[in-house]
Amino acid sequence: MKTTLEIPDPIFRRAKSVAAQRGMALRAFVSEAVEEKLAAAFENEERPWIRLAGGLKHLHKETVRINEIMNGEFEQIEPEDWV
């Protein structure tokens, strides 16, 4: 399909330059870029929890601490389990 797009000059020049460096036609470069952007958008739609994962980063140390406590408790054998 043929269409007309308005691309800001600095972006157009960069795209044309990168396409030339890769030995690609600008049309192929832009098509590939759009495909990649669409694939990324689809992937994020399929897994919406990924957007939220970064918001829990501050809990990492607490999770490690809790896991260490749990591992320590499960390593101990209770006297009634010896029988």
Residue frames relative to the residue before (quaternion, step in Angstrom):
aa qw qx qy qz dx dy dz
M 1.0000 0.0000 0.0000 0.0000 0.00 0.00 0.00
K 0.2736 -0.7538 0.5787 0.1483 3.50 -1.02 0.78
T 0.0701 0.7935 -0.5985 0.0850 3.56 -0.94 0.95
T 0.3528 -0.7029 0.5704 0.2368 3.54 -1.30 0.22
L 0.0691 -0.7913 0.6074 0.0086 3.55 -0.89 0.99
E 0.2745 -0.7106 0.6142 0.2061 3.53 -1.17 0.58
I 0.0188 -0.7912 0.6087 -0.0558 3.54 -0.55 1.26
P 0.5111 -0.6399 0.4622 0.3403 3.60 -0.85 0.88
D 0.6325 -0.5933 0.3563 0.3480 3.58 -0.99 0.90
P 0.6815 0.4818 -0.3344 0.4377 3.66 0.73 -0.85
I 0.6546 0.4977 -0.3130 0.4752 3.60 1.01 -0.77
F 0.6326 0.5336 -0.3274 0.4559 3.56 1.00 -0.84
R 0.6702 0.4987 -0.3048 0.4573 3.59 0.88 -0.91
R 0.6521 0.5065 -0.3168 0.4668 3.59 0.97 -0.83
A 0.6543 0.5140 -0.3115 0.4591 3.58 0.93 -0.91
K 0.6642 0.5026 -0.3025 0.4634 3.57 0.92 -0.91
S 0.6500 0.5232 -0.3044 0.4594 3.56 1.02 -0.83
V 0.6798 0.4761 -0.2911 0.4759 3.59 0.86 -0.96
A 0.6260 0.5306 -0.3402 0.4592 3.59 0.97 -0.80
A 0.6579 0.5020 -0.3084 0.4692 3.59 0.94 -0.87
Q 0.6385 0.5275 -0.3291 0.4536 3.60 0.96 -0.81
R 0.7132 0.4299 -0.2423 0.4978 3.57 1.08 -0.73
G 0.4573 -0.6993 0.4360 0.3345 3.56 1.28 -0.08
M 0.5077 0.6401 -0.4115 0.4040 3.56 1.17 0.65
A 0.4981 -0.5815 0.5328 0.3604 3.51 -1.27 0.36
L 0.6060 -0.5673 0.4092 0.3788 3.57 -1.11 0.65
R 0.6102 0.5649 -0.3416 0.4380 3.58 1.03 -0.81
A 0.6782 0.4776 -0.2872 0.4790 3.61 0.91 -0.90
F 0.6379 0.5335 -0.3219 0.4525 3.57 1.00 -0.82
V 0.6794 0.4757 -0.2888 0.4783 3.59 0.88 -0.93
S 0.6338 0.5248 -0.3376 0.4571 3.60 0.96 -0.80
E 0.6559 0.5077 -0.3061 0.4673 3.58 0.97 -0.88
A 0.6518 0.5184 -0.3145 0.4555 3.58 0.96 -0.85
V 0.6573 0.4958 -0.3096 0.4758 3.59 0.96 -0.82
E 0.6303 0.5310 -0.3318 0.4590 3.60 0.99 -0.81
E 0.6599 0.5061 -0.3068 0.4629 3.58 0.93 -0.89
K 0.6521 0.5106 -0.3119 0.4657 3.58 0.96 -0.85
L 0.6626 0.4955 -0.3043 0.4721 3.60 0.96 -0.82
A 0.6376 0.5214 -0.3289 0.4620 3.60 0.99 -0.80
A 0.6558 0.5044 -0.3115 0.4674 3.59 0.95 -0.84
A 0.6458 0.5120 -0.3227 0.4654 3.59 0.98 -0.80
F 0.6524 0.5106 -0.3102 0.4662 3.58 0.99 -0.84
E 0.6423 0.5290 -0.3218 0.4516 3.57 0.97 -0.86
N 0.6700 0.4869 -0.2983 0.4744 3.59 0.96 -0.81
E 0.6229 0.5242 -0.3425 0.4689 3.59 1.10 -0.61
E 0.6633 0.5169 -0.2969 0.4525 3.57 1.04 -0.79
R 0.7882 0.1809 -0.0799 0.5827 3.59 1.12 -0.70
P 0.0897 -0.8524 0.5126 0.0519 3.62 0.40 1.17
W 0.5676 0.6105 -0.3912 0.3900 3.60 1.14 -0.44
I 0.5383 0.6287 -0.4107 0.3824 3.62 1.15 -0.43
R 0.6215 0.5438 -0.3480 0.4439 3.60 1.02 -0.73
L 0.7157 0.4579 -0.2478 0.4656 3.57 1.07 -0.72
A 0.5161 0.6876 -0.4108 0.3035 3.59 1.14 -0.51
G 0.6550 0.5228 -0.3191 0.4426 3.59 0.95 -0.76
G 0.6142 0.5783 -0.3381 0.4172 3.58 1.15 -0.54
L 0.6967 0.4521 -0.2667 0.4890 3.59 1.23 -0.30
K 0.3298 0.7899 -0.4662 0.2235 3.56 1.30 0.10
H 0.6445 0.5526 -0.3240 0.4175 3.58 0.99 -0.81
L 0.6549 0.5198 -0.3116 0.4516 3.61 1.21 -0.33
H 0.4066 0.7453 -0.4617 0.2572 3.61 1.22 -0.10
K 0.6809 0.4831 -0.3032 0.4594 3.62 0.80 -0.94
E 0.6419 0.5167 -0.3216 0.4665 3.57 1.01 -0.77
T 0.6329 0.5242 -0.3260 0.4672 3.59 1.01 -0.77
V 0.6386 0.5139 -0.3230 0.4731 3.59 0.97 -0.83
R 0.6503 0.5242 -0.3119 0.4529 3.59 0.95 -0.90
I 0.6655 0.4978 -0.2965 0.4705 3.58 0.90 -0.91
N 0.6478 0.5176 -0.3175 0.4600 3.60 0.96 -0.84
E 0.6367 0.5191 -0.3313 0.4641 3.60 1.01 -0.75
I 0.6381 0.5151 -0.3232 0.4723 3.60 0.98 -0.81
M 0.6731 0.4978 -0.2975 0.4590 3.57 0.87 -0.95
N 0.6501 0.5088 -0.3235 0.4625 3.60 0.92 -0.84
G 0.6435 0.5243 -0.3165 0.4591 3.59 0.99 -0.81
E 0.6667 0.4981 -0.2975 0.4680 3.58 0.96 -0.84
F 0.7042 0.4640 -0.2781 0.4599 3.59 0.89 -0.83
E 0.5989 0.5583 -0.3692 0.4397 3.60 1.19 -0.31
Q 0.6331 0.5245 -0.3322 0.4622 3.59 1.18 -0.44
I 0.2587 -0.7539 0.5861 0.1452 3.55 -0.97 0.94
E 0.3945 -0.7226 0.5261 0.2132 3.55 -0.80 1.06
P 0.6169 -0.5840 0.3775 0.3685 3.63 -1.02 0.76
E 0.6633 0.5076 -0.3242 0.4443 3.62 0.95 -0.77
D 0.6353 0.5349 -0.3382 0.4427 3.61 1.17 -0.36
W 0.5396 0.6429 -0.3883 0.3804 3.60 1.28 -0.25
V 0.6370 0.5725 -0.3238 0.4020 3.58 1.13 -0.56
